[in-house]
């Protein structure tokens, strides 16, 4: 039992740091990009990673602190994180479908600008 507890906590803490790192990476990619659809696409991916961060924090709270208050707070974090992942995954799919349209529009704009 003790070994599985240590593995679960280690996995969740690793997931916390990984999701924080990926959130920062995609926020930087969003800031450095000039195109609006790609900005929205990278923002939705970063918000998915934020949802993973919130969800793993809630699970970590539930596992590490076995009290009624931590169960309630952890459950709220898990629900909010799962909703965040679900909502921004739908947004990511929407913006991913619009990236080719934006690429075509940028190509037309650059052709007209060169004339």
C-alpha positions as CSV (number, residue, x, y, z in Angstrom):
1,X,0.0,0.0,0.0
2,X,2.8,2.4,0.9
3,X,4.6,1.8,-2.4
4,X,1.5,2.5,-4.5
5,X,0.9,5.7,-2.5
6,X,4.4,6.9,-3.2
7,X,4.1,6.0,-6.9
8,X,0.8,7.8,-7.2
9,X,2.0,11.0,-5.5
10,X,5.3,10.9,-7.5
11,X,3.3,10.6,-10.7
12,X,0.9,13.4,-9.9
13,X,3.7,15.7,-8.8
14,X,5.6,14.9,-12.1
15,X,2.4,15.6,-14.0
16,X,2.0,18.9,-12.2
17,X,5.4,20.1,-13.2
18,X,5.1,18.8,-16.8
19,X,1.7,20.5,-17.2
20,X,3.0,23.7,-15.8
21,X,6.0,23.6,-18.2
22,X,3.8,22.8,-21.2
23,X,1.4,25.6,-20.2
24,X,4.3,28.1,-20.2
25,X,5.6,26.8,-23.5
26,X,2.3,27.2,-25.3
27,X,1.7,30.6,-23.8
28,X,5.1,31.7,-25.1
29,X,4.2,30.3,-28.5
30,X,0.9,32.2,-28.5
31,X,2.6,35.5,-27.6
32,X,5.3,35.1,-30.2
33,X,2.9,34.4,-33.1
34,X,1.4,37.1,-35.3
35,X,-1.5,35.2,-36.7
36,X,-4.8,35.4,-34.9
37,X,-6.0,31.8,-35.5
38,X,-2.7,30.3,-34.5
39,X,-2.7,32.5,-31.4
40,X,-6.2,31.2,-30.5
41,X,-5.1,27.6,-31.3
42,X,-2.0,27.8,-29.0
43,X,-4.1,29.5,-26.3
44,X,-6.6,26.6,-26.4
45,X,-3.7,24.1,-26.1
46,X,-2.2,26.0,-23.2
47,X,-5.6,26.1,-21.4
48,X,-5.8,22.3,-21.9
49,X,-2.5,22.0,-20.1
50,X,-3.8,24.4,-17.4
51,X,-6.8,22.0,-17.0
52,X,-4.4,19.1,-16.6
53,X,-2.5,21.1,-14.0
54,X,-5.7,21.9,-12.1
55,X,-7.0,18.3,-12.3
56,X,-3.7,16.8,-11.1
57,X,-3.6,19.3,-8.3
58,X,-7.1,18.2,-7.2
59,X,-6.2,14.5,-7.4
60,X,-3.0,15.2,-5.4
61,X,-5.0,17.0,-2.8
62,X,-7.4,14.1,-2.5
63,X,-4.7,11.5,-2.2
64,X,-2.3,13.4,0.2
65,X,-4.8,14.9,2.6
66,X,-7.6,12.5,3.6
67,X,-10.0,14.9,5.2
68,X,-13.5,15.9,4.3
69,X,-12.5,19.4,3.4
70,X,-9.7,18.3,1.1
71,X,-12.1,15.8,-0.6
72,X,-14.5,18.6,-1.3
73,X,-11.9,21.1,-2.5
74,X,-10.1,18.3,-4.5
75,X,-13.4,17.3,-6.1
76,X,-14.0,20.9,-7.2
77,X,-10.6,21.1,-8.7
78,X,-11.0,17.8,-10.5
79,X,-14.4,18.9,-11.9
80,X,-13.1,22.3,-12.9
81,X,-10.0,20.8,-14.5
82,X,-11.9,18.2,-16.4
83,X,-14.4,20.8,-17.7
84,X,-11.4,23.0,-18.7
85,X,-9.8,20.1,-20.7
86,X,-13.1,19.3,-22.4
87,X,-14.1,22.8,-23.3
88,X,-10.7,23.9,-24.7
89,X,-10.2,20.6,-26.5
90,X,-13.4,21.5,-28.5
91,X,-11.9,25.0,-29.1
92,X,-8.6,23.4,-30.2
93,X,-10.4,21.3,-32.8
94,X,-12.3,24.3,-34.1
95,X,-9.2,26.4,-34.5
96,X,-7.2,23.5,-36.0
97,X,-9.8,23.3,-38.7
98,X,-9.3,27.0,-39.5
99,X,-5.5,27.0,-39.7
100,X,-5.4,26.0,-43.4
101,X,-7.9,28.8,-44.2
102,X,-5.7,31.3,-42.4
103,X,-2.6,30.0,-44.2
104,X,-4.3,30.4,-47.6
105,X,-5.4,34.0,-46.6
106,X,-1.8,34.8,-45.6
107,X,-0.4,33.5,-48.8
108,X,-2.9,35.6,-50.8
109,X,-2.0,38.6,-48.7
110,X,1.7,38.1,-49.3
111,X,1.2,37.7,-53.1
112,X,-0.8,40.9,-53.3
113,X,1.8,42.7,-51.1
114,X,4.6,41.7,-53.5
115,X,2.9,43.1,-56.6
